[in-house]
Amino acid sequence: MMRSSLLPVAKTMADLLTTVDFSDVKGCEWHTCTLLFVDTTRGRMRRWCNMAVCGNRAKQAAYRERVAK
């Protein structure tokens, strides 16, 4: 049972390792995040692993800093 549930994960990992251009792998810019992601955007300008979490936190922090001045 355990083996059959790991098969899709193993296949996905094998596909990732054989098809991804590792020059597109980036680390999230949020200072406490350690996640990596594959930047597939057109301009390769993605900064965060997840805009809804890390991107939002970064934008909130920048806003608070601007307002405090």
All heavy atoms as TSV, in Angstrom:
chain	resi	resn	atom	element	x	y	z
A	1	MET	N	N	0.830	-1.191	0.000
A	1	MET	CA	C	0.000	0.000	0.000
A	1	MET	C	C	0.873	1.253	0.000
A	1	MET	O	O	0.606	2.181	-0.726
A	1	MET	CB	C	-0.915	-0.016	1.218
A	1	MET	CG	C	-1.778	1.205	1.259
A	1	MET	SD	S	-3.402	0.798	1.743
A	1	MET	CE	C	-3.713	1.780	3.091
A	2	MET	N	N	1.904	1.275	0.810
A	2	MET	CA	C	2.782	2.439	0.889
A	2	MET	C	C	3.492	2.661	-0.445
A	2	MET	O	O	3.632	3.782	-0.891
A	2	MET	CB	C	3.808	2.241	2.003
A	2	MET	CG	C	4.783	3.370	2.097
A	2	MET	SD	S	4.072	4.755	2.902
A	2	MET	CE	C	5.204	4.937	4.228
A	3	ARG	N	N	3.903	1.594	-1.094
A	3	ARG	CA	C	4.634	1.712	-2.350
A	3	ARG	C	C	3.765	2.346	-3.433
A	3	ARG	O	O	4.216	3.193	-4.185
A	3	ARG	CB	C	5.099	0.337	-2.801
A	3	ARG	CG	C	6.040	0.415	-3.972
A	3	ARG	CD	C	6.517	-0.919	-4.425
A	3	ARG	NE	N	6.935	-1.742	-3.305
A	3	ARG	CZ	C	7.327	-2.983	-3.403
A	3	ARG	NH1	N	7.349	-3.562	-4.578
A	3	ARG	NH2	N	7.699	-3.670	-2.357
A	4	SER	N	N	2.511	1.967	-3.514
A	4	SER	CA	C	1.641	2.508	-4.559
A	4	SER	C	C	1.347	3.992	-4.348
A	4	SER	O	O	1.131	4.723	-5.300
A	4	SER	CB	C	0.339	1.720	-4.625
A	4	SER	OG	O	-0.392	1.872	-3.435
A	5	SER	N	N	1.349	4.445	-3.101
A	5	SER	CA	C	1.090	5.864	-2.859
A	5	SER	C	C	2.321	6.721	-3.137
A	5	SER	O	O	2.205	7.909	-3.384
A	5	SER	CB	C	0.597	6.083	-1.433
A	5	SER	OG	O	1.601	5.716	-0.517
A	6	LEU	N	N	3.492	6.131	-3.099
A	6	LEU	CA	C	4.720	6.885	-3.372
A	6	LEU	C	C	5.076	6.916	-4.855
A	6	LEU	O	O	5.891	7.731	-5.277
A	6	LEU	CB	C	5.888	6.297	-2.579
A	6	LEU	CG	C	5.822	6.478	-1.076
A	6	LEU	CD1	C	7.013	5.796	-0.418
A	6	LEU	CD2	C	5.781	7.938	-0.705
A	7	LEU	N	N	4.479	6.056	-5.640
A	7	LEU	CA	C	4.793	5.993	-7.066
A	7	LEU	C	C	4.542	7.310	-7.799
A	7	LEU	O	O	5.413	7.776	-8.538
A	7	LEU	CB	C	4.023	4.844	-7.721
A	7	LEU	CG	C	4.418	4.512	-9.149
A	7	LEU	CD1	C	5.893	4.145	-9.218
A	7	LEU	CD2	C	3.562	3.379	-9.664
A	8	PRO	N	N	3.390	7.983	-7.610
A	8	PRO	CA	C	3.198	9.270	-8.292
A	8	PRO	C	C	4.209	10.333	-7.858
A	8	PRO	O	O	4.662	11.141	-8.676
A	8	PRO	CB	C	1.780	9.683	-7.895
A	8	PRO	CG	C	1.117	8.443	-7.432
A	8	PRO	CD	C	2.191	7.560	-6.902
A	9	VAL	N	N	4.580	10.322	-6.599
A	9	VAL	CA	C	5.575	11.288	-6.110
A	9	VAL	C	C	6.926	11.012	-6.760
A	9	VAL	O	O	7.611	11.928	-7.218
A	9	VAL	CB	C	5.679	11.228	-4.569
A	9	VAL	CG1	C	6.800	12.117	-4.068
A	9	VAL	CG2	C	4.355	11.598	-3.935
A	10	ALA	N	N	7.314	9.749	-6.828
A	10	ALA	CA	C	8.588	9.382	-7.445
A	10	ALA	C	C	8.599	9.744	-8.926
A	10	ALA	O	O	9.602	10.243	-9.444
A	10	ALA	CB	C	8.842	7.897	-7.249
A	11	LYS	N	N	7.495	9.524	-9.608
A	11	LYS	CA	C	7.419	9.869	-11.031
A	11	LYS	C	C	7.536	11.370	-11.233
A	11	LYS	O	O	8.250	11.834	-12.122
A	11	LYS	CB	C	6.116	9.359	-11.636
A	11	LYS	CG	C	6.023	9.624	-13.122
A	11	LYS	CD	C	4.724	9.148	-13.700
A	11	LYS	CE	C	4.573	9.408	-15.173
A	11	LYS	NZ	N	5.274	10.521	-15.753
A	12	THR	N	N	6.860	12.138	-10.407
A	12	THR	CA	C	6.926	13.595	-10.505
A	12	THR	C	C	8.345	14.089	-10.247
A	12	THR	O	O	8.846	14.969	-10.949
A	12	THR	CB	C	5.936	14.243	-9.522
A	12	THR	OG1	O	4.627	13.773	-9.822
A	12	THR	CG2	C	5.980	15.746	-9.607
A	13	MET	N	N	9.002	13.528	-9.251
A	13	MET	CA	C	10.381	13.928	-8.951
A	13	MET	C	C	11.313	13.567	-10.110
A	13	MET	O	O	12.187	14.361	-10.473
A	13	MET	CB	C	10.860	13.250	-7.660
A	13	MET	CG	C	10.200	13.800	-6.419
A	13	MET	SD	S	10.508	15.559	-6.182
A	13	MET	CE	C	12.254	15.569	-5.933
A	14	ALA	N	N	11.135	12.390	-10.692
A	14	ALA	CA	C	11.965	11.988	-11.835
A	14	ALA	C	C	11.744	12.921	-13.013
A	14	ALA	O	O	12.699	13.333	-13.680
A	14	ALA	CB	C	11.658	10.545	-12.211
A	15	ASP	N	N	10.481	13.276	-13.281
A	15	ASP	CA	C	10.184	14.222	-14.367
A	15	ASP	C	C	10.829	15.574	-14.096
A	15	ASP	O	O	11.386	16.204	-14.997
A	15	ASP	CB	C	8.678	14.394	-14.539
A	15	ASP	CG	C	7.993	13.166	-15.116
A	15	ASP	OD1	O	8.715	12.296	-15.663
A	15	ASP	OD2	O	6.762	13.076	-15.001
A	16	LEU	N	N	10.756	16.039	-12.867
A	16	LEU	CA	C	11.347	17.323	-12.497
A	16	LEU	C	C	12.852	17.306	-12.734
A	16	LEU	O	O	13.409	18.228	-13.332
A	16	LEU	CB	C	11.050	17.642	-11.032
A	16	LEU	CG	C	11.698	18.898	-10.480
A	16	LEU	CD1	C	11.047	20.127	-11.101
A	16	LEU	CD2	C	11.580	18.945	-8.978
A	17	LEU	N	N	13.507	16.264	-12.290
A	17	LEU	CA	C	14.967	16.192	-12.414
A	17	LEU	C	C	15.437	16.051	-13.849
A	17	LEU	O	O	16.553	16.452	-14.185
A	17	LEU	CB	C	15.504	15.040	-11.570
A	17	LEU	CG	C	15.375	15.230	-10.064
A	17	LEU	CD1	C	15.797	13.966	-9.342
A	17	LEU	CD2	C	16.194	16.413	-9.589
A	18	THR	N	N	14.603	15.504	-14.712
A	18	THR	CA	C	15.035	15.281	-16.095
A	18	THR	C	C	14.558	16.346	-17.075
A	18	THR	O	O	15.071	16.411	-18.188
A	18	THR	CB	C	14.551	13.900	-16.595
A	18	THR	OG1	O	13.135	13.830	-16.497
A	18	THR	CG2	C	15.192	12.785	-15.794
A	19	THR	N	N	13.603	17.190	-16.694
A	19	THR	CA	C	13.062	18.147	-17.653
A	19	THR	C	C	13.271	19.609	-17.299
A	19	THR	O	O	13.173	20.462	-18.172
A	19	THR	CB	C	11.547	17.930	-17.845
A	19	THR	OG1	O	10.897	18.108	-16.600
A	19	THR	CG2	C	11.249	16.551	-18.387
A	20	VAL	N	N	13.563	19.923	-16.058
A	20	VAL	CA	C	13.657	21.319	-15.628
A	20	VAL	C	C	15.042	21.883	-15.911
A	20	VAL	O	O	16.053	21.219	-15.696
A	20	VAL	CB	C	13.322	21.435	-14.120
A	20	VAL	CG1	C	13.657	22.808	-13.591
A	20	VAL	CG2	C	11.875	21.123	-13.878
A	21	ASP	N	N	15.070	23.092	-16.423
A	21	ASP	CA	C	16.327	23.816	-16.593
A	21	ASP	C	C	16.674	24.405	-15.227
A	21	ASP	O	O	15.989	25.295	-14.735
A	21	ASP	CB	C	16.149	24.924	-17.630
A	21	ASP	CG	C	17.399	25.742	-17.841
A	21	ASP	OD1	O	18.463	25.382	-17.297
A	21	ASP	OD2	O	17.309	26.739	-18.569
A	22	PHE	N	N	17.718	23.905	-14.609
A	22	PHE	CA	C	18.028	24.311	-13.244
A	22	PHE	C	C	18.503	25.760	-13.126
A	22	PHE	O	O	18.612	26.278	-12.028
A	22	PHE	CB	C	19.014	23.344	-12.598
A	22	PHE	CG	C	18.340	22.084	-12.158
A	22	PHE	CD1	C	18.287	20.984	-12.991
A	22	PHE	CD2	C	17.710	22.024	-10.928
A	22	PHE	CE1	C	17.637	19.836	-12.593
A	22	PHE	CE2	C	17.059	20.884	-10.523
A	22	PHE	CZ	C	17.025	19.777	-11.359
A	23	SER	N	N	18.748	26.417	-14.235
A	23	SER	CA	C	19.052	27.844	-14.154
A	23	SER	C	C	17.794	28.636	-13.812
A	23	SER	O	O	17.879	29.794	-13.418
A	23	SER	CB	C	19.671	28.346	-15.457
A	23	SER	OG	O	18.734	28.257	-16.508
A	24	ASP	N	N	16.628	28.017	-13.961
A	24	ASP	CA	C	15.364	28.667	-13.620
A	24	ASP	C	C	14.926	28.392	-12.183
A	24	ASP	O	O	13.890	28.880	-11.756
A	24	ASP	CB	C	14.253	28.201	-14.563
A	24	ASP	CG	C	14.482	28.662	-15.988
A	24	ASP	OD1	O	15.199	29.665	-16.174
A	24	ASP	OD2	O	13.944	28.029	-16.907
A	25	VAL	N	N	15.695	27.618	-11.445
A	25	VAL	CA	C	15.357	27.337	-10.049
A	25	VAL	C	C	15.875	28.494	-9.197
A	25	VAL	O	O	17.039	28.883	-9.295
A	25	VAL	CB	C	15.969	26.002	-9.577
A	25	VAL	CG1	C	15.726	25.781	-8.092
A	25	VAL	CG2	C	15.390	24.850	-10.374
A	26	LYS	N	N	14.979	29.042	-8.375
A	26	LYS	CA	C	15.332	30.186	-7.536
A	26	LYS	C	C	14.894	29.932	-6.105
A	26	LYS	O	O	14.020	29.118	-5.849
A	26	LYS	CB	C	14.629	31.454	-8.016
A	26	LYS	CG	C	15.055	31.935	-9.370
A	26	LYS	CD	C	14.318	33.207	-9.700
A	26	LYS	CE	C	14.728	33.785	-11.015
A	26	LYS	NZ	N	13.995	35.010	-11.301
A	27	GLY	N	N	15.473	30.685	-5.195
A	27	GLY	CA	C	15.049	30.653	-3.808
A	27	GLY	C	C	14.122	31.823	-3.536
A	27	GLY	O	O	14.278	32.902	-4.091
A	28	CYS	N	N	13.157	31.593	-2.678
A	28	CYS	CA	C	12.211	32.645	-2.316
A	28	CYS	C	C	12.958	33.801	-1.648
A	28	CYS	O	O	13.865	33.580	-0.840
A	28	CYS	CB	C	11.162	32.068	-1.362
A	28	CYS	SG	S	9.891	33.244	-0.889
A	29	GLU	N	N	12.578	35.033	-1.961
A	29	GLU	CA	C	13.255	36.213	-1.409
A	29	GLU	C	C	12.753	36.627	-0.036
A	29	GLU	O	O	13.337	37.518	0.579
A	29	GLU	CB	C	13.126	37.395	-2.377
A	29	GLU	CG	C	13.964	37.223	-3.623
A	29	GLU	CD	C	13.956	38.461	-4.495
A	29	GLU	OE1	O	13.557	39.557	-4.034
A	29	GLU	OE2	O	14.361	38.342	-5.659
A	30	TRP	N	N	11.670	36.029	0.447
A	30	TRP	CA	C	11.199	36.374	1.795
A	30	TRP	C	C	12.218	35.850	2.791
A	30	TRP	O	O	12.650	34.709	2.725
A	30	TRP	CB	C	9.811	35.808	2.046
A	30	TRP	CG	C	9.268	36.180	3.376
A	30	TRP	CD1	C	8.956	35.332	4.379
A	30	TRP	CD2	C	8.995	37.498	3.873
A	30	TRP	NE1	N	8.494	36.029	5.459
A	30	TRP	CE2	C	8.510	37.363	5.177
A	30	TRP	CE3	C	9.124	38.768	3.341
A	30	TRP	CZ2	C	8.147	38.445	5.963
A	30	TRP	CZ3	C	8.758	39.850	4.118
A	30	TRP	CH2	C	8.279	39.692	5.400
A	31	HIS	N	N	12.646	36.674	3.728
A	31	HIS	CA	C	13.807	36.390	4.566
A	31	HIS	C	C	13.677	35.155	5.451
A	31	HIS	O	O	14.689	34.582	5.846
A	31	HIS	CB	C	14.183	37.610	5.410
A	31	HIS	CG	C	13.104	38.080	6.313
A	31	HIS	ND1	N	12.881	37.549	7.550
A	31	HIS	CD2	C	12.168	39.028	6.136
A	31	HIS	CE1	C	11.852	38.157	8.108
A	31	HIS	NE2	N	11.401	39.072	7.255
A	32	THR	N	N	12.470	34.696	5.762
A	32	THR	CA	C	12.351	33.501	6.594
A	32	THR	C	C	11.956	32.259	5.805
A	32	THR	O	O	11.843	31.177	6.359
A	32	THR	CB	C	11.300	33.705	7.705
A	32	THR	OG1	O	10.050	34.021	7.101
A	32	THR	CG2	C	11.726	34.809	8.649
A	33	CYS	N	N	11.767	32.383	4.510
A	33	CYS	CA	C	11.346	31.252	3.678
A	33	CYS	C	C	12.572	30.546	3.101
A	33	CYS	O	O	13.525	31.184	2.665
A	33	CYS	CB	C	10.446	31.743	2.547
A	33	CYS	SG	S	9.771	30.396	1.562
A	34	THR	N	N	12.530	29.232	3.097
A	34	THR	CA	C	13.640	28.440	2.564
A	34	THR	C	C	13.241	27.639	1.339
A	34	THR	O	O	14.000	26.785	0.898
A	34	THR	CB	C	14.157	27.476	3.643
A	34	THR	OG1	O	13.083	26.619	4.040
A	34	THR	CG2	C	14.700	28.226	4.844
A	35	LEU	N	N	12.069	27.917	0.775
A	35	LEU	CA	C	11.582	27.128	-0.355
A	35	LEU	C	C	12.240	27.541	-1.669
A	35	LEU	O	O	12.627	28.697	-1.860
A	35	LEU	CB	C	10.071	27.284	-0.483
A	35	LEU	CG	C	9.250	26.732	0.669
A	35	LEU	CD1	C	7.776	26.997	0.429
A	35	LEU	CD2	C	9.495	25.255	0.852
A	36	LEU	N	N	12.356	26.579	-2.558
A	36	LEU	CA	C	12.834	26.802	-3.919
A	36	LEU	C	C	11.657	26.655	-4.866
A	36	LEU	O	O	10.689	25.959	-4.561
A	36	LEU	CB	C	13.900	25.780	-4.288
A	36	LEU	CG	C	15.159	25.777	-3.436
A	36	LEU	CD1	C	16.045	24.605	-3.839
A	36	LEU	CD2	C	15.912	27.081	-3.573
A	37	PHE	N	N	11.739	27.294	-6.024
A	37	PHE	CA	C	10.696	27.179	-7.024
A	37	PHE	C	C	11.300	27.294	-8.409
A	37	PHE	O	O	12.419	27.777	-8.573
A	37	PHE	CB	C	9.604	28.244	-6.825
A	37	PHE	CG	C	10.110	29.656	-6.921
A	37	PHE	CD1	C	10.126	30.309	-8.136
A	37	PHE	CD2	C	10.571	30.320	-5.802
A	37	PHE	CE1	C	10.594	31.615	-8.232
A	37	PHE	CE2	C	11.039	31.621	-5.883
A	37	PHE	CZ	C	11.052	32.270	-7.105
A	38	VAL	N	N	10.581	26.817	-9.399
A	38	VAL	CA	C	11.003	26.932	-10.793
A	38	VAL	C	C	10.298	28.150	-11.379
A	38	VAL	O	O	9.078	28.212	-11.420
A	38	VAL	CB	C	10.640	25.663	-11.595
A	38	VAL	CG1	C	11.065	25.818	-13.049
A	38	VAL	CG2	C	11.289	24.439	-10.978
A	39	ASP	N	N	11.078	29.129	-11.800
A	39	ASP	CA	C	10.531	30.362	-12.358
A	39	ASP	C	C	10.242	30.161	-13.842
A	39	ASP	O	O	11.144	30.153	-14.664
A	39	ASP	CB	C	11.517	31.501	-12.157
A	39	ASP	CG	C	10.961	32.842	-12.602
A	39	ASP	OD1	O	9.797	32.886	-13.050
A	39	ASP	OD2	O	11.684	33.835	-12.492
A	40	THR	N	N	8.975	29.998	-14.170
A	40	THR	CA	C	8.579	29.795	-15.566
A	40	THR	C	C	7.934	31.035	-16.167
A	40	THR	O	O	7.360	30.960	-17.248
A	40	THR	CB	C	7.596	28.612	-15.668
A	40	THR	OG1	O	6.470	28.881	-14.837
A	40	THR	CG2	C	8.258	27.315	-15.257
A	41	THR	N	N	8.043	32.183	-15.483
A	41	THR	CA	C	7.462	33.403	-16.019
A	41	THR	C	C	8.243	33.851	-17.254
A	41	THR	O	O	9.409	33.503	-17.423
A	41	THR	CB	C	7.457	34.529	-14.965
A	41	THR	OG1	O	8.798	34.785	-14.550
A	41	THR	CG2	C	6.619	34.137	-13.766
A	42	ARG	N	N	7.615	34.655	-18.082
A	42	ARG	CA	C	8.226	35.077	-19.338
A	42	ARG	C	C	9.536	35.824	-19.108
A	42	ARG	O	O	10.534	35.579	-19.774
A	42	ARG	CB	C	7.268	35.951	-20.129
A	42	ARG	CG	C	7.812	36.315	-21.492
A	42	ARG	CD	C	6.976	37.276	-22.260
A	42	ARG	NE	N	5.566	36.899	-22.265
A	42	ARG	CZ	C	4.606	37.666	-22.711
A	42	ARG	NH1	N	4.891	38.845	-23.213
A	42	ARG	NH2	N	3.347	37.270	-22.678
A	43	GLY	N	N	9.560	36.754	-18.179
A	43	GLY	CA	C	10.756	37.557	-17.952
A	43	GLY	C	C	11.682	37.007	-16.886
A	43	GLY	O	O	12.700	37.612	-16.562
A	44	ARG	N	N	11.366	35.866	-16.332
A	44	ARG	CA	C	12.143	35.231	-15.252
A	44	ARG	C	C	12.369	36.207	-14.089
A	44	ARG	O	O	13.457	36.346	-13.570
A	44	ARG	CB	C	13.484	34.704	-15.759
A	44	ARG	CG	C	13.410	33.722	-16.910
A	44	ARG	CD	C	12.695	32.459	-16.494
A	44	ARG	NE	N	12.770	31.410	-17.497
A	44	ARG	CZ	C	11.761	31.087	-18.303
A	44	ARG	NH1	N	10.634	31.746	-18.265
A	44	ARG	NH2	N	11.883	30.100	-19.163
A	45	MET	N	N	11.280	36.894	-13.711
A	45	MET	CA	C	11.375	37.907	-12.655
A	45	MET	C	C	10.641	37.509	-11.369
A	45	MET	O	O	10.499	38.332	-10.477
A	45	MET	CB	C	10.814	39.239	-13.166
A	45	MET	CG	C	11.568	39.821	-14.342
A	45	MET	SD	S	13.240	40.308	-13.933
A	45	MET	CE	C	12.913	41.683	-12.856
A	46	ARG	N	N	10.158	36.294	-11.271
A	46	ARG	CA	C	9.426	35.868	-10.082
A	46	ARG	C	C	10.343	35.955	-8.871
A	46	ARG	O	O	11.516	35.599	-8.933
A	46	ARG	CB	C	8.937	34.432	-10.281
A	46	ARG	CG	C	8.059	33.933	-9.179
A	46	ARG	CD	C	7.463	32.600	-9.566
A	46	ARG	NE	N	7.013	31.892	-8.387
A	46	ARG	CZ	C	6.604	30.647	-8.390
A	46	ARG	NH1	N	6.595	29.955	-9.513
A	46	ARG	NH2	N	6.212	30.081	-7.280
A	47	ARG	N	N	9.807	36.426	-7.733
A	47	ARG	CA	C	10.624	36.652	-6.543
A	47	ARG	C	C	10.263	35.771	-5.370
A	47	ARG	O	O	11.089	35.553	-4.494
A	47	ARG	CB	C	10.488	38.107	-6.117
A	47	ARG	CG	C	10.985	39.071	-7.170
A	47	ARG	CD	C	10.749	40.498	-6.777
A	47	ARG	NE	N	11.420	40.807	-5.544
A	47	ARG	CZ	C	11.217	41.910	-4.853
A	47	ARG	NH1	N	10.360	42.806	-5.274
A	47	ARG	NH2	N	11.854	42.123	-3.725
A	48	TRP	N	N	9.017	35.327	-5.329
A	48	TRP	CA	C	8.558	34.584	-4.157
A	48	TRP	C	C	8.023	33.222	-4.556
A	48	TRP	O	O	7.492	33.045	-5.650
A	48	TRP	CB	C	7.463	35.371	-3.441
A	48	TRP	CG	C	7.925	36.715	-3.033
A	48	TRP	CD1	C	8.817	37.007	-2.037
A	48	TRP	CD2	C	7.564	37.967	-3.596
A	48	TRP	NE1	N	9.019	38.351	-1.964
A	48	TRP	CE2	C	8.253	38.970	-2.911
A	48	TRP	CE3	C	6.705	38.324	-4.625
A	48	TRP	CZ2	C	8.116	40.311	-3.204
A	48	TRP	CZ3	C	6.568	39.657	-4.926
A	48	TRP	CH2	C	7.271	40.634	-4.214
A	49	CYS	N	N	8.097	32.274	-3.617
A	49	CYS	CA	C	7.587	30.929	-3.891
A	49	CYS	C	C	6.078	30.951	-4.071
A	49	CYS	O	O	5.531	30.219	-4.880
A	49	CYS	CB	C	7.979	29.975	-2.762
A	49	CYS	SG	S	7.293	30.417	-1.157
A	50	ASN	N	N	5.414	31.821	-3.332
A	50	ASN	CA	C	3.954	31.896	-3.376
A	50	ASN	C	C	3.561	33.348	-3.135
A	50	ASN	O	O	3.833	33.892	-2.076
A	50	ASN	CB	C	3.362	30.982	-2.307
A	50	ASN	CG	C	1.868	30.901	-2.365
A	50	ASN	OD1	O	1.192	31.797	-2.868
A	50	ASN	ND2	N	1.337	29.820	-1.846
A	51	MET	N	N	2.921	33.948	-4.102
A	51	MET	CA	C	2.529	35.348	-3.980
A	51	MET	C	C	1.531	35.552	-2.846
A	51	MET	O	O	1.558	36.579	-2.169
A	51	MET	CB	C	1.937	35.833	-5.307
A	51	MET	CG	C	1.621	37.296	-5.345
A	51	MET	SD	S	3.091	38.269	-5.044
A	51	MET	CE	C	2.354	39.788	-4.533
A	52	ALA	N	N	0.656	34.582	-2.614
A	52	ALA	CA	C	-0.377	34.722	-1.589
A	52	ALA	C	C	0.198	34.698	-0.181
A	52	ALA	O	O	-0.423	35.217	0.743
A	52	ALA	CB	C	-1.411	33.611	-1.733
A	53	VAL	N	N	1.375	34.141	-0.001
A	53	VAL	CA	C	1.962	34.062	1.343
A	53	VAL	C	C	3.192	34.967	1.427
A	53	VAL	O	O	3.142	36.044	1.998
A	53	VAL	CB	C	2.314	32.602	1.713
A	53	VAL	CG1	C	2.933	32.534	3.096
A	53	VAL	CG2	C	1.072	31.725	1.643
A	54	CYS	N	N	4.291	34.537	0.851
A	54	CYS	CA	C	5.547	35.281	0.979
A	54	CYS	C	C	5.504	36.637	0.272
A	54	CYS	O	O	5.984	37.636	0.799
A	54	CYS	CB	C	6.700	34.451	0.439
A	54	CYS	SG	S	7.052	32.996	1.449
A	55	GLY	N	N	4.930	36.683	-0.920
A	55	GLY	CA	C	4.825	37.954	-1.636
A	55	GLY	C	C	3.973	38.947	-0.883
A	55	GLY	O	O	4.296	40.136	-0.793
A	56	ASN	N	N	2.875	38.481	-0.327
A	56	ASN	CA	C	1.993	39.342	0.444
A	56	ASN	C	C	2.707	39.879	1.685
A	56	ASN	O	O	2.602	41.074	2.001
A	56	ASN	CB	C	0.726	38.580	0.839
A	56	ASN	CG	C	-0.296	39.469	1.484
A	56	ASN	OD1	O	-0.488	40.597	1.064
A	56	ASN	ND2	N	-0.934	38.969	2.517
A	57	ARG	N	N	3.428	39.035	2.372
A	57	ARG	CA	C	4.165	39.469	3.566
A	57	ARG	C	C	5.207	40.520	3.211
A	57	ARG	O	O	5.374	41.510	3.920
A	57	ARG	CB	C	4.827	38.277	4.239
A	57	ARG	CG	C	3.844	37.366	4.897
A	57	ARG	CD	C	4.529	36.158	5.478
A	57	ARG	NE	N	3.551	35.256	6.048
A	57	ARG	CZ	C	3.777	33.990	6.313
A	57	ARG	NH1	N	4.961	33.465	6.062
A	57	ARG	NH2	N	2.842	33.230	6.826
A	58	ALA	N	N	5.925	40.301	2.115
A	58	ALA	CA	C	6.949	41.252	1.694
A	58	ALA	C	C	6.327	42.597	1.321
A	58	ALA	O	O	6.843	43.657	1.690
A	58	ALA	CB	C	7.735	40.686	0.516
A	59	LYS	N	N	5.209	42.569	0.612
A	59	LYS	CA	C	4.551	43.812	0.224
A	59	LYS	C	C	3.965	44.536	1.433
A	59	LYS	O	O	4.013	45.761	1.504
A	59	LYS	CB	C	3.484	43.539	-0.831
A	59	LYS	CG	C	4.118	43.168	-2.162
A	59	LYS	CD	C	3.095	42.960	-3.237
A	59	LYS	CE	C	3.811	42.712	-4.547
A	59	LYS	NZ	N	3.038	43.098	-5.682
A	60	GLN	N	N	3.438	43.791	2.392
A	60	GLN	CA	C	2.938	44.410	3.620
A	60	GLN	C	C	4.074	45.076	4.393
A	60	GLN	O	O	3.928	46.199	4.883
A	60	GLN	CB	C	2.272	43.370	4.522
A	60	GLN	CG	C	0.927	42.928	4.068
A	60	GLN	CD	C	0.363	41.837	4.955
A	60	GLN	OE1	O	1.052	41.267	5.793
A	60	GLN	NE2	N	-0.903	41.536	4.771
A	61	ALA	N	N	5.215	44.396	4.492
A	61	ALA	CA	C	6.358	44.957	5.203
A	61	ALA	C	C	6.861	46.228	4.512
A	61	ALA	O	O	7.189	47.220	5.178
A	61	ALA	CB	C	7.477	43.926	5.299
A	62	ALA	N	N	6.915	46.217	3.185
A	62	ALA	CA	C	7.356	47.405	2.445
A	62	ALA	C	C	6.384	48.551	2.643
A	62	ALA	O	O	6.799	49.709	2.831
A	62	ALA	CB	C	7.490	47.071	0.959
A	63	TYR	N	N	5.099	48.260	2.656
A	63	TYR	CA	C	4.088	49.295	2.880
A	63	TYR	C	C	4.222	49.884	4.271
A	63	TYR	O	O	4.214	51.110	4.444
A	63	TYR	CB	C	2.692	48.718	2.678
A	63	TYR	CG	C	1.594	49.699	3.059
A	63	TYR	CD1	C	1.259	50.744	2.204
A	63	TYR	CD2	C	0.928	49.599	4.271
A	63	TYR	CE1	C	0.281	51.652	2.539
A	63	TYR	CE2	C	-0.058	50.505	4.621
A	63	TYR	CZ	C	-0.375	51.520	3.747
A	63	TYR	OH	O	-1.343	52.427	4.098
A	64	ARG	N	N	4.363	49.021	5.280
A	64	ARG	CA	C	4.514	49.522	6.661
A	64	ARG	C	C	5.755	50.404	6.805
A	64	ARG	O	O	5.754	51.407	7.502
A	64	ARG	CB	C	4.580	48.356	7.638
A	64	ARG	CG	C	3.231	47.720	7.895
A	64	ARG	CD	C	3.285	46.752	9.067
A	64	ARG	NE	N	4.237	45.687	8.895
A	64	ARG	CZ	C	3.960	44.500	8.353
A	64	ARG	NH1	N	2.735	44.241	7.949
A	64	ARG	NH2	N	4.893	43.576	8.250
A	65	GLU	N	N	6.822	50.019	6.114
A	65	GLU	CA	C	8.048	50.817	6.163
A	65	GLU	C	C	7.847	52.180	5.498
A	65	GLU	O	O	8.305	53.201	6.017
A	65	GLU	CB	C	9.186	50.067	5.472
A	65	GLU	CG	C	10.517	50.722	5.618
A	65	GLU	CD	C	11.640	49.890	5.015
A	65	GLU	OE1	O	11.632	48.666	5.191
A	65	GLU	OE2	O	12.496	50.498	4.355
A	66	ARG	N	N	7.148	52.212	4.354
A	66	ARG	CA	C	6.886	53.483	3.672
A	66	ARG	C	C	5.994	54.380	4.506
A	66	ARG	O	O	6.222	55.594	4.581
A	66	ARG	CB	C	6.220	53.241	2.322
A	66	ARG	CG	C	7.128	52.786	1.235
A	66	ARG	CD	C	6.467	52.872	-0.134
A	66	ARG	NE	N	5.138	52.278	-0.192
A	66	ARG	CZ	C	4.864	51.025	-0.498
A	66	ARG	NH1	N	5.852	50.192	-0.770
A	66	ARG	NH2	N	3.626	50.592	-0.552
A	67	VAL	N	N	4.981	53.833	5.127
A	67	VAL	CA	C	4.026	54.628	5.914
A	67	VAL	C	C	4.670	55.168	7.173
A	67	VAL	O	O	4.362	56.279	7.605
A	67	VAL	CB	C	2.777	53.782	6.248
A	67	VAL	CG1	C	1.889	54.478	7.242
A	67	VAL	CG2	C	2.006	53.464	4.980
A	68	ALA	N	N	5.595	54.435	7.762
A	68	ALA	CA	C	6.246	54.841	8.997
A	68	ALA	C	C	7.163	56.044	8.813
A	68	ALA	O	O	7.449	56.766	9.758
A	68	ALA	CB	C	7.039	53.690	9.597
A	69	LYS	N	N	7.599	56.315	7.598
A	69	LYS	CA	C	8.533	57.422	7.344
A	69	LYS	C	C	7.824	58.732	7.285
A	69	LYS	O	O	6.777	58.992	7.046
A	69	LYS	CB	C	9.294	57.178	6.047
A	69	LYS	CG	C	10.268	56.044	6.187
A	69	LYS	CD	C	11.013	55.852	4.897
A	69	LYS	CE	C	12.006	54.711	5.057
A	69	LYS	NZ	N	12.778	54.486	3.886
